Amino acid sequence: ASAPSSSAVDNGDTPSPVEPSDGASVVDVNPPRGTRDFPPEDMRLRTWLFDQFREVSRVMAFEEVDFPVLESEALFIRKAGEEITQQLYNFEDKGGRRVVLRPEITPSLARLVIKQGKSVSLPLKWFTIGQCWRYERMTRGRRREHYQWNMDIFGMPKVRAESELLQAIILLFERLGITSSDVGIRVSSRKVLQAVLNMYSIPEHLFTEVCVIVDKLGKLTREEIEKELISTGLSSEAVQGIIEVLSLKSLPKLEEVLGSDVEAVADLKKLFSFAEQYGYADWICFDASVVRGLAYYTGIVFEAFDREGKLRAICGGGRYDRLLSTFGSEDIPACGFGFGDAVIVELLKEKGLLPDLSRQIDDIVFPLDEELQGPASTVASSLRKKGRSVDLVEDKRLKWVFKHAERINASRLILVGKSEWERGMVRVKVLSTRDEFEVKAGELQ
Ligand SMILES: OCc1cccc(Br)n1
């Protein structure tokens, strides 16, 4: 299948408006920088991908919810220095309100759970697919919007929630034809880092900041990470201890270092044992360096990666048991993930897994001359009421109509001609077999 057209990827070029004869300049026909149009071919791919997201959400018994893309800025003001809150697409509206184009969906989910209050029975399992925004200096030419599939469970305190979410992600990959040799999911827990900070009696208030710094492992050099950690006031001994534990990729080793009574170890052992029973153990691996970059994670975190290491994280998520109290509400344990629509398409292209989604139409109805345009309307209307997709074509030469039928993969060509119509008939051409026959117009199926 052909890859989506270039419009799906912002080329960042500044177009030079064409000067037409009357001197007025043509509006810039490109979408705003960092955003994408979805012409039909790209839209078919996006619709197909979102249909896979929805089908997995259905089999996992999640309910669909939705929110405004516009949210109060207050929902995203966090002090931990996360990239996502430093790139808010924020502004003041005409009523003087501070608002944003949301950069993520989880805070909206939390807001709705709080708003629903006692009317929701727990645990609740919600999903949504929505556009998210960031305002990033275009120096890096990166996108400013993407669509994210989010699945979240509220009111399930145990690792069953994480293991359910991992199954959803893996079911999605399998539906797309991706295997565990293409993609892996790194799993850890922020409680690992919590345990290390406790070992060095590092104050609680540094936890979130340290997580955001450590999440840059792999993007910054080890020295840069150490420098940022020291700058928070950590001793070099604590910094070395953190880096050492976070480089662990073996759960038994982690148990040796932290002890088996540490919650992080118990949680992870439970999760990996569930994974065997779900049948997806070969997809996941323990990797202590996974902390994810969002301030509010409190427990198990995970991210999917392409094993060839060519792409950025495909999706990621984790447990966030104390997000609601940051909005002044009683806490409800929660866990969720976000799965963007861009990296996954890059992976499908890499793996030659883009589906063939060419356009398909059931019937073309074509009046052979002008006085038959009325009867052609009757024929098209009756077929559409029977659920057939009908392209009503007129004012074209028959040669063009046959070319068009090929282009849109029409199954049949229904010709409305004068002599046939006078006998109450129409002529049907089955384009795959070249069969041709007359049918009573009223009996056309
Ligand atoms: O995943 C970070 C993110 C958030 C909003 C928009 C885009 Br593009 N990327």
The ligand as a Tripos MOL2 file, in Angstrom:
@<TRIPOS>MOLECULE
LIG
    9     9     1     0     0
SMALL
NO_CHARGES

@<TRIPOS>ATOM
      1 O1          3.5900   13.2230   23.3530 O.3       1 LIG1
      2 C1          3.8880   14.5550   23.5510 C.3       1 LIG1
      3 C2          2.9580   15.3940   22.7180 C.ar      1 LIG1
      4 C3          1.9330   16.1140   23.2920 C.ar      1 LIG1
      5 C4          1.1330   16.8960   22.4770 C.ar      1 LIG1
      6 C5          1.3730   16.9430   21.1440 C.ar      1 LIG1
      7 C6          2.4100   16.1800   20.6380 C.ar      1 LIG1
      8 BR1         2.7820   16.2250   18.8020 Br        1 LIG1
      9 N1          3.2050   15.4190   21.3980 N.ar      1 LIG1
@<TRIPOS>BOND
     1     1     2 1
     2     2     3 1
     3     3     4 ar
     4     3     9 ar
     5     4     5 ar
     6     5     6 ar
     7     6     7 ar
     8     7     8 1
     9     7     9 ar
@<TRIPOS>SUBSTRUCTURE
     1 LIG1         1 GROUP 0 **** ****
